[in-house]
């Protein structure tokens, strides 16, 4: 028992840092994902016809529940929580589906009901879903991690351009200047030979970028004091949930996508941290996801999942402690209870976040490339698995409307580049490395040429002292040994 405790304590993610550093790094995680966590409630609230004040309540609820879900995921209790540095928040995977439910007459109550029902089903199947870990070798995880980074880069680009595509200044040179200056701050601070500064380079760069934006007149804190300072999310503030079969079925597809993406994020952060991730740990992480998602509608919010962009922050800073992310969860809870702080954070210009996002999301892709470098490509179909899966994952990124004419269930699954790549990589790995492993070897031009080999029976003719000199066989005395050419 003592040995087991010692081994557990040696995990990289169990490192404990000073309280100041812990919350500093935790705040860095919050700033990294803040734009992503408030976007879904903003979109759904607008589609539901809510007033600005009601949308504010919806956003505060998302921050509050995201913080609680993050604490559960990182600290962990029996059967719930992966105990990895994963930030939780409202999943983007369900925005399109929830928007369809809202606009088709069900309203927010139907959305909340579908989230509760589908999440409970997801909670029940989480242990079964976690068994796919054996089908996630480096050729699959490398593809998924790379796709996560590449999928997030367009998000950084939109932030750098201004965030709002409908704004008049979207893509304006000043926005790009802000993003470039912030990126420059990240690079400079990363080179500072002081550990605390280099590890906090993202947070400090965001602060410096915001100060620079203030000099350009791009930051306005004048309205931060308007509105409530403290507010606790009211249970069922938007009405009691209603349960509609069609909405539940469509939301369950979203849950399957969420389970896939969270599994990928757990594997990705485990690879970056350098810790063991088995099916039990994945199941605990997925159960935490689903429990948080099932409870979220009570406080007026939606499905919860791991945030991929924060995986990049772990990679770029090298801070592997899960307790840092726990501190970030505490900050999220406080932001949910203190809307005034949320309004302060909300004044950070999108281009500033975009500049930081370029490094963050690029580092995720780089981590995936590093994993793919470990894959053996000789005498197998791994090259075509990687090529095809990455290509499929990039399709909805390169052409976001590519699946608009497909059925809703198909669009829900494959509109996400991450889930597209994951499904493709798992399927092709099964097809070429399991089901068709014997049949496919050497059968395709994508198979790497095998290394040279000599039949073992030829070695029987060699004697002690024989060697190869200038392509000829010589004995220990230096005399050439003639080679007999067999008759045809």
Secondary structure, 3 states (H helix, E strand, C coil): CHHHHHHHHCCHHHCCCCHHHHHHHHHHHHHHHHHHHHHHHHHHHHHCCCCHHHHHHHHHHHHHHHHHHHHHHHHCECCECCCCCCCEEECHHHHHHHHHHHHHHHHHHHHHHHHHHHHHHHHHHHHHHHHHHHHCCHHHHHHHHHHHHHHHHHHHHHHHHCCCCCCCCCCCHHHHHHHHHHHHHHHHHHCCCCHHHHHCHHHHHHHHHHHHHHHCCCCCCCCCCCCCCCCCCCCCCCCCCCCCHHHHHHHHHHHHHHHHHHHHHHHHHHHHHCCCCCHHHHHHHHHHHHHHHHHHHHHCCCCEEECHHHHHHHHHHCCCCHHHHHHHHHHHHHHHHCHHHHHHHHCCCHHHHHHHHHHHHHHHHHHHHHHHCCCCCECCCHHHHHHHHHHHHHHHHHCCCCCCCCCHHHHHHHCCHHHHHHHHHHHHHHHHHHHCHHHHCCCCCCCECCCCCCCHHHHHHCCCCCEEECCEEECCCCCECCCCCCCC
